[in-house]
Amino acid sequence: MVIKRRYSHYTSQTKFKLIIQIITKQKTQAQICKEYNISSNLINKWKNEFLKNGYKIFEKDTKSDEKDKKIQQLENIIGKQTVEIALLKKILNQLD
């Protein structure tokens, strides 16, 4: 008989909360592992990833700014084309 193991999926908020509890010594890593039934290796992986990439929360969201600029440019182009189409339709109606 094969027993399927169900893996729990933790949200990024949960991972963050647990790692902060460990770093700020609110709970020990052993307490978190026991309480949430998580292996110590997984906690270490989350902690290392947090320590490696945590600085990114302070970076400016340049991708979002670039997307906003691109959207604004496209909206401007659409606006100009709409005016041009309306003008051309008006001219064509006058020729008929």
Secondary structure, DSSP 8 states (H G I E B T S, - for coil): -----------HHHHHHHHHHHHTTSS-HHHHHHHHT--HHHHHHHHHHHHHHGGGGGS--HHHHHHHHHHHHHHHHHHHHHHHHHHHHHHHHHH-
